[in-house]
Amino acid sequence: MRKQSGHSQVHIAVGTRKAAKRHLEQSQSDQFIVISVDDATASSFQSFAENLSHIADHLFSALQLRHPPDTMAQLVDLLVPQAPVPPHALKLAAMTAQAKSAVLKSGDWLTANNVAKLAGQGVRNPAELPSRWLKQGKIFAIHHRGTDYFPVYGLDPDTGYRPRKAIASVIALLKDGRDGWDMAYWFESINSFLGGKTPKSLLRSKPEKVIAAAKDYAAGITHG
């Protein structure tokens, strides 16, 4: 068990289950916060421990200044969720994170600046053109960490990288209750109506089939 840091009243120790048990048995303290970590590499575990140590020190010091009698209770409240997270919510969050990661890693996304350059527009206000298309329902975007990203497969190089007409048709069919991420999931998912191909892969060669697949999908949700 390695001692990571020590405040006058807060001590952070890091180690294995056996080391932690031994440390707790030998400690003179009567209040503890125990955090377990699964499947972490040695470097990531050490980094997590160091960051947690700094956070604990600062939180404890701040709380002591504000409410000395209830410091430990408030520290625990800050570190523990307000309500238990149900297993299905955790599973859904993990699935959503995995889906978003797959979308982002596809390499199909352009910033407004990228879109403006492809479309031959100046970059004085690069967001103006794609934002106008977005408002007109000619294209969609995913919002990630403060930035809008537009699908490169939604732009047609034969028309100077303007939005493909099929994109607007699909958006009109699927827009109810769906955001840009939902659109991205649909375009990048294997579609049985399209013979196991993804809608984005057929936008250039068979746009009418993609629109038909969107109609089929929308009808299934309406009557499902």
N, CA and C atoms as a LAMMPS dump frame, in Angstrom:
ITEM: TIMESTEP
0
ITEM: NUMBER OF ATOMS
672
ITEM: BOX BOUNDS ff ff ff
-5.0000000000000000e+02 5.0000000000000000e+02
-5.0000000000000000e+02 5.0000000000000000e+02
-5.0000000000000000e+02 5.0000000000000000e+02
ITEM: ATOMS id mol type element x y z
1 1 1 N 0.848 -1.195 0
2 1 2 C 0 0 0
3 1 3 C 0.878 1.236 0
4 2 1 N 0.744 2.071 -1.048
5 2 2 C 1.541 3.286 -1.139
6 2 3 C 0.715 4.471 -0.685
7 3 1 N 1.314 5.294 0.168
8 3 2 C 0.652 6.506 0.623
9 3 3 C 0.778 7.548 -0.475
10 4 1 N -0.384 7.976 -1.014
11 4 2 C -0.356 8.884 -2.152
12 4 3 C -0.203 10.335 -1.723
13 5 1 N -0.873 10.714 -0.678
14 5 2 C -0.752 12.074 -0.183
15 5 3 C -1.337 12.14 1.201
16 6 1 N -1.073 13.225 1.89
17 6 2 C -1.65 13.34 3.213
18 6 3 C -1.98 14.762 3.565
19 7 1 N -3.248 15.026 3.847
20 7 2 C -3.689 16.284 4.397
21 7 3 C -3.598 16.108 5.901
22 8 1 N -3.773 17.155 6.659
23 8 2 C -3.7 17.014 8.117
24 8 3 C -4.751 16.053 8.64
25 9 1 N -5.864 15.918 7.894
26 9 2 C -6.913 15.007 8.339
27 9 3 C -7.37 14.049 7.246
28 10 1 N -6.813 14.167 6.06
29 10 2 C -7.191 13.296 4.949
30 10 3 C -5.956 12.582 4.436
31 11 1 N -6.029 11.256 4.304
32 11 2 C -4.905 10.47 3.821
33 11 3 C -5.377 9.586 2.669
34 12 1 N -4.659 9.637 1.556
35 12 2 C -4.98 8.829 0.382
36 12 3 C -3.936 7.727 0.268
37 13 1 N -4.383 6.491 0.195
38 13 2 C -3.468 5.368 0.046
39 13 3 C -3.903 4.544 -1.155
40 14 1 N -2.932 4.023 -1.899
41 14 2 C -3.222 3.273 -3.113
42 14 3 C -2.574 1.897 -3.049
43 15 1 N -3.275 0.878 -3.537
44 15 2 C -2.672 -0.443 -3.536
45 15 3 C -3.662 -1.531 -3.886
46 16 1 N -3.281 -2.773 -3.634
47 16 2 C -4.117 -3.92 -3.933
48 16 3 C -5.173 -4.125 -2.846
49 17 1 N -6.074 -5.078 -3.074
50 17 2 C -7.111 -5.38 -2.099
51 17 3 C -6.51 -5.782 -0.746
52 18 1 N -5.497 -6.658 -0.788
53 18 2 C -4.879 -7.118 0.459
54 18 3 C -4.195 -5.972 1.19
55 19 1 N -3.484 -5.14 0.425
56 19 2 C -2.792 -4.009 1.041
57 19 3 C -3.781 -3.021 1.637
58 20 1 N -4.888 -2.805 0.921
59 20 2 C -5.906 -1.883 1.425
60 20 3 C -6.523 -2.407 2.719
61 21 1 N -6.803 -3.716 2.752
62 21 2 C -7.381 -4.315 3.955
63 21 3 C -6.435 -4.169 5.135
64 22 1 N -5.169 -4.43 4.885
65 22 2 C -4.177 -4.313 5.956
66 22 3 C -4.067 -2.867 6.44
67 23 1 N -4.116 -1.926 5.5
68 23 2 C -4.023 -0.513 5.845
69 23 3 C -5.213 -0.081 6.7
70 24 1 N -6.407 -0.535 6.33
71 24 2 C -7.605 -0.17 7.082
72 24 3 C -7.571 -0.741 8.498
73 25 1 N -7.08 -1.97 8.618
74 25 2 C -7.01 -2.598 9.941
75 25 3 C -6.021 -1.885 10.858
76 26 1 N -4.956 -1.331 10.277
77 26 2 C -3.923 -0.684 11.079
78 26 3 C -4.19 0.801 11.31
79 27 1 N -5.108 1.378 10.523
80 27 2 C -5.366 2.804 10.642
81 27 3 C -6.076 3.156 11.951
82 28 1 N -5.786 4.33 12.462
83 28 2 C -6.43 4.822 13.673
84 28 3 C -7.688 5.636 13.345
85 29 1 N -7.924 5.884 12.076
86 29 2 C -9.11 6.653 11.679
87 29 3 C -10.362 5.81 11.811
88 30 1 N -11.501 6.482 11.977
89 30 2 C -12.761 5.749 12.075
90 30 3 C -13.728 6.116 10.948
91 31 1 N -13.262 6.903 9.967
92 31 2 C -14.087 7.255 8.82
93 31 3 C -13.268 7.062 7.543
94 32 1 N -13.881 6.383 6.546
95 32 2 C -13.155 6.069 5.315
96 32 3 C -14.047 6.273 4.098
97 33 1 N -13.419 6.585 2.985
98 33 2 C -14.067 6.549 1.661
99 33 3 C -13.254 5.575 0.826
100 34 1 N -13.879 4.495 0.38
101 34 2 C -13.17 3.464 -0.372
102 34 3 C -13.637 3.492 -1.821
103 35 1 N -12.7 3.564 -2.765
104 35 2 C -13.014 3.571 -4.192
105 35 3 C -12.267 2.418 -4.852
106 36 1 N -12.999 1.534 -5.499
107 36 2 C -12.36 0.412 -6.193
108 36 3 C -12.249 0.729 -7.679
109 37 1 N -11.2 0.212 -8.318
110 37 2 C -10.967 0.448 -9.743
111 37 3 C -10.759 -0.892 -10.431
112 38 1 N -11.525 -1.132 -11.499
113 38 2 C -11.421 -2.39 -12.24
114 38 3 C -10.703 -2.187 -13.568
115 39 1 N -9.942 -3.181 -13.971
116 39 2 C -9.347 -3.252 -15.313
117 39 3 C -8.585 -1.987 -15.699
118 40 1 N -7.749 -1.484 -14.831
119 40 2 C -6.949 -0.299 -15.142
120 40 3 C -5.487 -0.688 -15.279
121 41 1 N -4.812 -0.064 -16.221
122 41 2 C -3.378 -0.306 -16.354
123 41 3 C -2.659 0.376 -15.19
124 42 1 N -1.429 -0.003 -14.97
125 42 2 C -0.674 0.559 -13.852
126 42 3 C -0.529 2.07 -13.995
127 43 1 N -0.264 2.535 -15.219
128 43 2 C -0.061 3.968 -15.434
129 43 3 C -1.356 4.756 -15.263
130 44 1 N -2.468 4.234 -15.813
131 44 2 C -3.737 4.94 -15.696
132 44 3 C -4.228 4.941 -14.259
133 45 1 N -3.983 3.819 -13.533
134 45 2 C -4.371 3.743 -12.13
135 45 3 C -3.602 4.759 -11.3
136 46 1 N -2.292 4.871 -11.563
137 46 2 C -1.46 5.82 -10.829
138 46 3 C -1.908 7.256 -11.113
139 47 1 N -2.215 7.539 -12.382
140 47 2 C -2.667 8.874 -12.758
141 47 3 C -3.984 9.212 -12.079
142 48 1 N -4.903 8.23 -12.053
143 48 2 C -6.197 8.432 -11.398
144 48 3 C -6.006 8.724 -9.912
145 49 1 N -5.117 7.966 -9.28
146 49 2 C -4.869 8.132 -7.845
147 49 3 C -4.294 9.51 -7.544
148 50 1 N -3.37 9.96 -8.384
149 50 2 C -2.751 11.262 -8.166
150 50 3 C -3.778 12.388 -8.305
151 51 1 N -4.616 12.291 -9.342
152 51 2 C -5.643 13.314 -9.533
153 51 3 C -6.661 13.309 -8.4
154 52 1 N -7.059 12.122 -7.982
155 52 2 C -8.015 12.006 -6.883
156 52 3 C -7.443 12.591 -5.602
157 53 1 N -6.158 12.375 -5.398
158 53 2 C -5.49 12.904 -4.209
159 53 3 C -5.557 14.428 -4.169
160 54 1 N -5.235 15.054 -5.311
161 54 2 C -5.266 16.513 -5.376
162 54 3 C -6.681 17.04 -5.162
163 55 1 N -7.653 16.383 -5.779
164 55 2 C -9.044 16.817 -5.644
165 55 3 C -9.498 16.718 -4.197
166 56 1 N -9.17 15.601 -3.542
167 56 2 C -9.578 15.393 -2.157
168 56 3 C -8.99 16.457 -1.239
169 57 1 N -7.713 16.774 -1.443
170 57 2 C -7.068 17.789 -0.616
171 57 3 C -7.758 19.141 -0.744
172 58 1 N -8.024 19.533 -1.996
173 58 2 C -8.648 20.838 -2.222
174 58 3 C -10.081 20.877 -1.693
175 59 1 N -10.823 19.81 -1.932
176 59 2 C -12.203 19.765 -1.454
177 59 3 C -12.26 19.82 0.068
178 60 1 N -11.42 19.035 0.686
179 60 2 C -11.44 18.982 2.145
180 60 3 C -11.085 20.34 2.74
181 61 1 N -10.076 21.001 2.187
182 61 2 C -9.66 22.306 2.684
183 61 3 C -10.777 23.33 2.51
184 62 1 N -11.42 23.309 1.337
185 62 2 C -12.496 24.266 1.074
186 62 3 C -13.68 24.035 2.002
187 63 1 N -14.021 22.787 2.211
188 63 2 C -15.163 22.481 3.064
189 63 3 C -14.893 22.812 4.523
190 64 1 N -13.679 22.639 4.953
191 64 2 C -13.328 22.984 6.327
192 64 3 C -13.545 24.469 6.584
193 65 1 N -13.199 25.288 5.601
194 65 2 C -13.353 26.727 5.769
195 65 3 C -14.819 27.125 5.814
196 66 1 N -15.644 26.39 5.089
197 66 2 C -17.055 26.756 4.996
198 66 3 C -17.894 26.141 6.104
199 67 1 N -17.742 24.85 6.321
200 67 2 C -18.572 24.154 7.307
201 67 3 C -17.74 23.136 8.066
202 68 1 N -16.897 23.542 8.977
203 68 2 C -16.001 22.617 9.684
204 68 3 C -16.679 21.418 10.334
205 69 1 N -17.815 21.549 11.004
206 69 2 C -18.382 20.39 11.709
207 69 3 C -18.831 19.265 10.791
208 70 1 N -19.24 19.619 9.569
209 70 2 C -19.82 18.612 8.674
210 70 3 C -18.922 18.291 7.487
211 71 1 N -17.64 18.513 7.634
212 71 2 C -16.724 18.37 6.508
213 71 3 C -16.771 16.988 5.875
214 72 1 N -16.621 15.944 6.67
215 72 2 C -16.572 14.594 6.124
216 72 3 C -17.868 14.22 5.434
217 73 1 N -18.987 14.55 6.033
218 73 2 C -20.275 14.214 5.429
219 73 3 C -20.439 14.911 4.087
220 74 1 N -20.024 16.171 4
221 74 2 C -20.153 16.907 2.752
222 74 3 C -19.191 16.386 1.694
223 75 1 N -18.012 15.996 2.123
224 75 2 C -17.051 15.417 1.188
225 75 3 C -17.612 14.137 0.574
226 76 1 N -18.219 13.314 1.388
227 76 2 C -18.84 12.082 0.903
228 76 3 C -19.959 12.407 -0.076
229 77 1 N -20.789 13.406 0.253
230 77 2 C -21.898 13.785 -0.628
231 77 3 C -21.401 14.237 -1.992
232 78 1 N -20.253 14.927 -2.009
233 78 2 C -19.705 15.396 -3.275
234 78 3 C -19.188 14.259 -4.15
235 79 1 N -18.683 13.223 -3.511
236 79 2 C -18.074 12.123 -4.257
237 79 3 C -19.061 11.025 -4.646
238 80 1 N -20.223 11.002 -4
239 80 2 C -21.211 9.956 -4.253
240 80 3 C -22.364 10.527 -5.067
241 81 1 N -22.892 9.792 -6.074
242 81 2 C -24.034 10.277 -6.854
243 81 3 C -25.221 10.591 -5.957
244 82 1 N -26.047 11.549 -6.382
245 82 2 C -27.199 11.934 -5.586
246 82 3 C -28.178 10.78 -5.405
247 83 1 N -28.239 9.902 -6.384
248 83 2 C -29.114 8.738 -6.288
249 83 3 C -28.411 7.566 -6.959
250 84 1 N -28.702 6.347 -6.506
251 84 2 C -28.071 5.18 -7.125
252 84 3 C -28.386 5.126 -8.623
253 85 1 N -27.369 4.821 -9.419
254 85 2 C -27.573 4.718 -10.863
255 85 3 C -28.032 3.298 -11.188
256 86 1 N -29.237 3.14 -11.751
257 86 2 C -29.737 1.802 -12.058
258 86 3 C -28.89 1.114 -13.119
259 87 1 N -28.765 -0.205 -13.048
260 87 2 C -27.936 -0.945 -14.012
261 87 3 C -28.304 -0.687 -15.462
262 88 1 N -29.611 -0.56 -15.75
263 88 2 C -30.007 -0.355 -17.146
264 88 3 C -29.541 0.998 -17.666
265 89 1 N -29.465 2.005 -16.759
266 89 2 C -28.976 3.323 -17.173
267 89 3 C -27.484 3.27 -17.491
268 90 1 N -26.741 2.523 -16.684
269 90 2 C -25.312 2.359 -16.936
270 90 3 C -25.076 1.634 -18.259
271 91 1 N -25.879 0.61 -18.513
272 91 2 C -25.742 -0.155 -19.753
273 91 3 C -26.07 0.718 -20.958
274 92 1 N -27.135 1.525 -20.836
275 92 2 C -27.521 2.409 -21.929
276 92 3 C -26.443 3.46 -22.19
277 93 1 N -25.873 3.998 -21.112
278 93 2 C -24.813 4.995 -21.262
279 93 3 C -23.597 4.398 -21.955
280 94 1 N -23.263 3.158 -21.596
281 94 2 C -22.12 2.491 -22.217
282 94 3 C -22.375 2.243 -23.704
283 95 1 N -23.591 1.835 -24.039
284 95 2 C -23.942 1.583 -25.438
285 95 3 C -23.911 2.875 -26.256
286 96 1 N -24.42 3.959 -25.657
287 96 2 C -24.427 5.249 -26.343
288 96 3 C -22.998 5.742 -26.579
289 97 1 N -22.153 5.596 -25.567
290 97 2 C -20.757 6.014 -25.69
291 97 3 C -20.057 5.219 -26.789
292 98 1 N -20.344 3.913 -26.858
293 98 2 C -19.73 3.065 -27.876
294 98 3 C -20.195 3.478 -29.272
295 99 1 N -21.495 3.785 -29.4
296 99 2 C -22.03 4.186 -30.698
297 99 3 C -21.443 5.523 -31.148
298 100 1 N -21.322 6.464 -30.22
299 100 2 C -20.757 7.768 -30.567
300 100 3 C -19.285 7.64 -30.964
301 101 1 N -18.571 6.791 -30.259
302 101 2 C -17.159 6.577 -30.579
303 101 3 C -17.006 6.019 -31.991
304 102 1 N -17.873 5.074 -32.347
305 102 2 C -17.818 4.485 -33.692
306 102 3 C -18.082 5.54 -34.757
307 103 1 N -19.045 6.422 -34.503
308 103 2 C -19.365 7.488 -35.454
309 103 3 C -18.169 8.423 -35.622
310 104 1 N -17.587 8.845 -34.511
311 104 2 C -16.478 9.788 -34.561
312 104 3 C -15.237 9.189 -35.222
313 105 1 N -15.021 7.885 -35.012
314 105 2 C -13.84 7.227 -35.566
315 105 3 C -13.975 6.897 -37.048
316 106 1 N -15.173 7.089 -37.593
317 106 2 C -15.391 6.749 -39.005
318 106 3 C -14.623 7.674 -39.95
319 107 1 N -14.281 8.874 -39.461
320 107 2 C -13.552 9.821 -40.307
321 107 3 C -14.428 10.546 -41.312
322 108 1 N -15.729 10.503 -41.102
323 108 2 C -16.668 11.081 -42.063
324 108 3 C -17.101 12.502 -41.73
325 109 1 N -16.436 13.166 -40.797
326 109 2 C -16.971 14.41 -40.269
327 109 3 C -16.079 15.609 -40.531
328 110 1 N -16.712 16.717 -40.897
329 110 2 C -16.01 17.946 -41.243
330 110 3 C -16.505 19.1 -40.378
331 111 1 N -15.606 19.996 -40.025
332 111 2 C -16.005 21.208 -39.327
333 111 3 C -16.61 22.183 -40.339
334 112 1 N -17.216 23.259 -39.834
335 112 2 C -17.783 24.276 -40.717
336 112 3 C -16.693 24.885 -41.599
337 113 1 N -15.511 25.032 -41.035
338 113 2 C -14.383 25.569 -41.797
339 113 3 C -14.034 24.643 -42.96
340 114 1 N -13.999 23.339 -42.687
341 114 2 C -13.715 22.354 -43.738
342 114 3 C -14.758 22.42 -44.847
343 115 1 N -16.022 22.501 -44.447
344 115 2 C -17.121 22.533 -45.417
345 115 3 C -17.02 23.785 -46.294
346 116 1 N -16.752 24.923 -45.66
347 116 2 C -16.647 26.178 -46.398
348 116 3 C -15.525 26.119 -47.439
349 117 1 N -14.397 25.528 -47.061
350 117 2 C -13.274 25.419 -47.995
351 117 3 C -13.621 24.516 -49.167
352 118 1 N -14.262 23.385 -48.889
353 118 2 C -14.644 22.474 -49.962
354 118 3 C -15.642 23.119 -50.912
355 119 1 N -16.54 23.932 -50.339
356 119 2 C -17.579 24.569 -51.146
357 119 3 C -17.079 25.833 -51.832
358 120 1 N -15.786 26.159 -51.638
359 120 2 C -15.212 27.316 -52.303
360 120 3 C -15.619 28.634 -51.691
361 121 1 N -15.979 28.619 -50.418
362 121 2 C -16.376 29.84 -49.735
363 121 3 C -15.212 30.386 -48.91
364 122 1 N -15.227 31.672 -48.653
365 122 2 C -14.216 32.269 -47.799
366 122 3 C -14.396 31.801 -46.372
367 123 1 N -13.363 31.949 -45.565
368 123 2 C -13.419 31.469 -44.184
369 123 3 C -13.607 32.603 -43.19
370 124 1 N -14.027 33.77 -43.676
371 124 2 C -14.284 34.886 -42.764
372 124 3 C -15.354 34.509 -41.756
373 125 1 N -16.385 33.859 -42.224
374 125 2 C -17.409 33.329 -41.338
375 125 3 C -17.776 31.941 -41.843
376 126 1 N -16.913 30.942 -41.605
377 126 2 C -17.096 29.616 -42.193
378 126 3 C -18.371 28.913 -41.751
379 127 1 N -18.914 29.302 -40.605
380 127 2 C -20.109 28.616 -40.114
381 127 3 C -21.371 29.063 -40.833
382 128 1 N -21.296 30.183 -41.553
383 128 2 C -22.512 30.754 -42.147
384 128 3 C -23.169 29.819 -43.156
385 129 1 N -22.386 29.301 -44.095
386 129 2 C -22.955 28.459 -45.153
387 129 3 C -23.517 27.148 -44.61
388 130 1 N -22.733 26.317 -43.902
389 130 2 C -23.308 25.069 -43.379
390 130 3 C -24.422 25.304 -42.37
391 131 1 N -24.36 26.4 -41.627
392 131 2 C -25.433 26.704 -40.674
393 131 3 C -26.736 27.003 -41.412
394 132 1 N -26.617 27.673 -42.532
395 132 2 C -27.811 27.961 -43.334
396 132 3 C -28.402 26.665 -43.884
397 133 1 N -27.534 25.785 -44.376
398 133 2 C -28.013 24.486 -44.861
399 133 3 C -28.684 23.703 -43.732
400 134 1 N -28.098 23.805 -42.547
401 134 2 C -28.627 23.086 -41.383
402 134 3 C -30.035 23.57 -41.058
403 135 1 N -30.237 24.888 -41.045
404 135 2 C -31.551 25.464 -40.747
405 135 3 C -32.571 25.123 -41.823
406 136 1 N -32.092 24.995 -43.051
407 136 2 C -32.993 24.678 -44.165
408 136 3 C -33.303 23.19 -44.271
409 137 1 N -32.686 22.394 -43.428
410 137 2 C -32.929 20.955 -43.452
411 137 3 C -32.254 20.249 -44.608
412 138 1 N -31.203 20.878 -45.16
413 138 2 C -30.5 20.268 -46.287
414 138 3 C -29.381 19.327 -45.845
415 139 1 N -28.977 19.445 -44.593
416 139 2 C -27.927 18.607 -44.051
417 139 3 C -28.121 18.54 -42.537
418 140 1 N -27.45 17.606 -41.896
419 140 2 C -27.513 17.513 -40.44
420 140 3 C -26.097 17.6 -39.889
421 141 1 N -26.003 17.726 -38.585
422 141 2 C -24.689 17.818 -37.946
423 141 3 C -24.749 17.151 -36.585
424 142 1 N -23.619 16.663 -36.138
425 142 2 C -23.519 16.158 -34.772
426 142 3 C -22.763 17.201 -33.953
427 143 1 N -23.163 17.362 -32.724
428 143 2 C -22.526 18.359 -31.856
429 143 3 C -21.662 17.618 -30.846
430 144 1 N -20.372 17.903 -30.877
431 144 2 C -19.436 17.199 -29.989
432 144 3 C -18.452 18.184 -29.383
433 145 1 N -18.49 18.294 -28.053
434 145 2 C -17.577 19.155 -27.304
435 145 3 C -17.52 20.579 -27.851
436 146 1 N -18.704 21.13 -28.072
437 146 2 C -18.804 22.532 -28.467
438 146 3 C -18.651 22.813 -29.944
439 147 1 N -18.505 21.78 -30.756
440 147 2 C -18.293 21.975 -32.197
441 147 3 C -19.294 21.158 -32.999
442 148 1 N -19.814 21.757 -34.077
443 148 2 C -20.689 21.034 -34.996
444 148 3 C -19.839 20.363 -36.073
445 149 1 N -20.164 19.11 -36.372
446 149 2 C -19.467 18.365 -37.415
447 149 3 C -20.491 17.89 -38.454
448 150 1 N -20.147 18.063 -39.72
449 150 2 C -21.053 17.748 -40.82
450 150 3 C -20.556 16.511 -41.575
451 151 1 N -21.477 15.66 -42.049
452 151 2 C -21.066 14.416 -42.731
453 151 3 C -20.546 14.683 -44.14
454 152 1 N -19.348 14.22 -44.399
455 152 2 C -18.774 14.423 -45.728
456 152 3 C -19.57 13.661 -46.776
457 153 1 N -20.204 12.536 -46.385
458 153 2 C -20.991 11.775 -47.36
459 153 3 C -22.286 12.508 -47.729
460 154 1 N -22.613 13.546 -46.959
461 154 2 C -23.809 14.325 -47.279
462 154 3 C -23.551 15.418 -48.303
463 155 1 N -22.289 15.577 -48.721
464 155 2 C -21.923 16.603 -49.69
465 155 3 C -21.576 15.968 -51.036
466 156 1 N -22.021 16.591 -52.096
467 156 2 C -21.828 16.049 -53.447
468 156 3 C -20.711 16.805 -54.164
469 157 1 N -19.575 16.155 -54.425
470 157 2 C -18.469 16.836 -55.129
471 157 3 C -18.846 17.277 -56.54
472 158 1 N -19.846 16.602 -57.142
473 158 2 C -20.262 16.961 -58.504
474 158 3 C -21.019 18.282 -58.56
475 159 1 N -21.479 18.763 -57.419
476 159 2 C -22.199 20.039 -57.379
477 159 3 C -21.445 21.075 -56.533
478 160 1 N -20.128 20.904 -56.456
479 160 2 C -19.334 21.848 -55.681
480 160 3 C -19.478 21.652 -54.187
481 161 1 N -19.661 20.4 -53.788
482 161 2 C -19.803 20.027 -52.381
483 161 3 C -20.997 20.719 -51.707
484 162 1 N -22.098 20.775 -52.456
485 162 2 C -23.371 21.168 -51.857
486 162 3 C -24.048 19.921 -51.319
487 163 1 N -25.019 20.061 -50.425
488 163 2 C -25.683 18.883 -49.855
489 163 3 C -26.373 18.038 -50.924
490 164 1 N -26.251 16.739 -50.775
491 164 2 C -26.963 15.837 -51.674
492 164 3 C -28.47 15.971 -51.43
493 165 1 N -29.251 15.914 -52.489
494 165 2 C -30.695 16.079 -52.357
495 165 3 C -31.315 14.964 -51.518
496 166 1 N -30.74 13.771 -51.605
497 166 2 C -31.297 12.641 -50.855
498 166 3 C -31.2 12.868 -49.348
499 167 1 N -30.173 13.621 -48.908
500 167 2 C -30.005 13.893 -47.484
501 167 3 C -31.204 14.657 -46.946
502 168 1 N -31.643 15.677 -47.66
503 168 2 C -32.788 16.469 -47.232
504 168 3 C -34.047 15.615 -47.139
505 169 1 N -34.204 14.697 -48.089
506 169 2 C -35.379 13.814 -48.077
507 169 3 C -35.375 12.897 -46.857
508 170 1 N -34.209 12.363 -46.538
509 170 2 C -34.092 11.48 -45.38
510 170 3 C -34.335 12.254 -44.086
511 171 1 N -33.763 13.457 -43.989
512 171 2 C -33.952 14.277 -42.801
513 171 3 C -35.428 14.569 -42.581
514 172 1 N -36.139 14.881 -43.659
515 172 2 C -37.57 15.17 -43.556
516 172 3 C -38.35 13.962 -43.048
517 173 1 N -37.899 12.773 -43.428
518 173 2 C -38.588 11.553 -43.013
519 173 3 C -38.274 11.147 -41.569
520 174 1 N -37.055 11.432 -41.125
521 174 2 C -36.599 10.917 -39.825
522 174 3 C -36.432 11.976 -38.739
523 175 1 N -36.702 13.236 -39.043
524 175 2 C -36.34 14.312 -38.11
525 175 3 C -37.161 14.343 -36.826
526 176 1 N -38.386 13.845 -36.838
527 176 2 C -39.247 13.949 -35.656
528 176 3 C -38.638 13.234 -34.458
529 177 1 N -38.297 14.002 -33.429
530 177 2 C -37.767 13.427 -32.19
531 177 3 C -36.343 12.918 -32.295
532 178 1 N -35.646 13.26 -33.382
533 178 2 C -34.292 12.756 -33.554
534 178 3 C -33.321 13.904 -33.779
535 179 1 N -32.148 13.785 -33.186
536 179 2 C -31.13 14.812 -33.375
537 179 3 C -30.083 14.332 -34.377
538 180 1 N -29.006 15.12 -34.511
539 180 2 C -27.981 14.774 -35.478
540 180 3 C -27.307 13.449 -35.213
541 181 1 N -27.134 13.119 -33.937
542 181 2 C -26.518 11.835 -33.601
543 181 3 C -27.388 10.676 -34.074
544 182 1 N -28.7 10.803 -33.895
545 182 2 C -29.601 9.739 -34.344
546 182 3 C -29.508 9.566 -35.861
547 183 1 N -29.421 10.685 -36.57
548 183 2 C -29.264 10.631 -38.026
549 183 3 C -27.965 9.906 -38.382
550 184 1 N -26.898 10.242 -37.663
551 184 2 C -25.597 9.619 -37.936
552 184 3 C -25.647 8.114 -37.699
553 185 1 N -26.299 7.704 -36.607
554 185 2 C -26.413 6.263 -36.326
555 185 3 C -27.118 5.557 -37.483
556 186 1 N -28.193 6.172 -37.993
557 186 2 C -28.963 5.537 -39.065
558 186 3 C -28.129 5.428 -40.346
559 187 1 N -27.481 6.501 -40.73
560 187 2 C -26.699 6.494 -41.969
561 187 3 C -25.514 5.539 -41.904
562 188 1 N -24.981 5.307 -40.707
563 188 2 C -23.765 4.49 -40.589
564 188 3 C -24.034 3.051 -40.139
565 189 1 N -25.314 2.703 -39.967
566 189 2 C -25.647 1.348 -39.528
567 189 3 C -26.012 0.458 -40.71
568 190 1 N -25.664 -0.814 -40.599
569 190 2 C -26.039 -1.792 -41.636
570 190 3 C -27.558 -1.864 -41.707
571 191 1 N -28.099 -1.825 -42.913
572 191 2 C -29.541 -1.744 -43.116
573 191 3 C -30.025 -2.958 -43.91
574 192 1 N -30.928 -3.728 -43.32
575 192 2 C -31.428 -4.936 -43.989
576 192 3 C -32.228 -4.58 -45.249
577 193 1 N -32.907 -3.435 -45.236
578 193 2 C -33.668 -3.005 -46.414
579 193 3 C -32.74 -2.762 -47.601
580 194 1 N -31.497 -2.411 -47.293
581 194 2 C -30.514 -2.127 -48.344
582 194 3 C -29.571 -3.305 -48.579
583 195 1 N -30.029 -4.491 -48.194
584 195 2 C -29.238 -5.686 -48.452
585 195 3 C -27.989 -5.791 -47.605
586 196 1 N -28.041 -5.254 -46.391
587 196 2 C -26.899 -5.345 -45.486
588 196 3 C -25.854 -4.259 -45.692
589 197 1 N -26.176 -3.269 -46.509
590 197 2 C -25.262 -2.144 -46.709
591 197 3 C -25.698 -0.965 -45.839
592 198 1 N -24.805 -0.012 -45.663
593 198 2 C -25.151 1.182 -44.894
594 198 3 C -25.745 2.237 -45.822
595 199 1 N -26.688 3.043 -45.331
596 199 2 C -27.262 4.095 -46.178
597 199 3 C -26.219 5.055 -46.736
598 200 1 N -25.21 5.387 -45.945
599 200 2 C -24.224 6.355 -46.429
600 200 3 C -23.441 5.822 -47.632
601 201 1 N -23.275 4.497 -47.701
602 201 2 C -22.486 3.919 -48.791
603 201 3 C -23.232 3.924 -50.122
604 202 1 N -24.559 4.134 -50.078
605 202 2 C -25.363 4.103 -51.304
606 202 3 C -25.899 5.467 -51.706
607 203 1 N -25.514 6.5 -50.969
608 203 2 C -26.035 7.835 -51.274
609 203 3 C -25.661 8.288 -52.683
610 204 1 N -24.475 7.936 -53.131
611 204 2 C -24.012 8.378 -54.452
612 204 3 C -24.611 7.528 -55.575
613 205 1 N -24.605 6.222 -55.378
614 205 2 C -25.024 5.322 -56.461
615 205 3 C -26.525 5.036 -56.499
616 206 1 N -27.15 4.955 -55.342
617 206 2 C -28.584 4.612 -55.296
618 206 3 C -29.333 5.474 -54.275
619 207 1 N -29.355 6.785 -54.486
620 207 2 C -30.011 7.673 -53.522
621 207 3 C -31.489 7.36 -53.312
622 208 1 N -32.157 6.899 -54.403
623 208 2 C -33.584 6.586 -54.275
624 208 3 C -33.817 5.398 -53.349
625 209 1 N -32.879 4.466 -53.315
626 209 2 C -32.988 3.319 -52.411
627 209 3 C -32.805 3.76 -50.96
628 210 1 N -31.923 4.708 -50.755
629 210 2 C -31.701 5.228 -49.402
630 210 3 C -32.959 5.928 -48.895
631 211 1 N -33.597 6.696 -49.757
632 211 2 C -34.843 7.38 -49.375
633 211 3 C -35.929 6.362 -49.067
634 212 1 N -35.991 5.307 -49.874
635 212 2 C -36.981 4.256 -49.648
636 212 3 C -36.727 3.556 -48.316
637 213 1 N -35.46 3.354 -47.982
638 213 2 C -35.114 2.723 -46.703
639 213 3 C -35.529 3.609 -45.533
640 214 1 N -35.371 4.928 -45.704
641 214 2 C -35.786 5.866 -44.659
642 214 3 C -37.306 5.838 -44.479
643 215 1 N -38.026 5.748 -45.586
644 215 2 C -39.491 5.652 -45.515
645 215 3 C -39.901 4.388 -44.778
646 216 1 N -39.228 3.29 -45.103
647 216 2 C -39.53 2.012 -44.456
648 216 3 C -39.246 2.081 -42.959
649 217 1 N -38.137 2.701 -42.604
650 217 2 C -37.754 2.837 -41.194
651 217 3 C -38.766 3.714 -40.45
652 218 1 N -39.14 4.845 -41.065
653 218 2 C -40.103 5.743 -40.431
654 218 3 C -41.46 5.078 -40.263
655 219 1 N -41.867 4.311 -41.27
656 219 2 C -43.154 3.61 -41.178
657 219 3 C -43.137 2.567 -40.084
658 220 1 N -42.015 1.873 -39.929
659 220 2 C -41.884 0.857 -38.883
660 220 3 C -41.99 1.46 -37.497
661 221 1 N -41.419 2.652 -37.306
662 221 2 C -41.486 3.31 -36.001
663 221 3 C -42.904 3.803 -35.732
664 222 1 N -43.565 4.325 -36.779
665 222 2 C -44.918 4.854 -36.625
666 222 3 C -45.917 3.761 -36.248
667 223 1 N -45.734 2.583 -36.863
668 223 2 C -46.691 1.496 -36.64
669 223 3 C -46.176 0.437 -35.682
670 224 1 N -44.92 0.608 -35.208
671 224 2 C -44.32 -0.415 -34.362
672 224 3 C -44.798 -0.353 -32.931
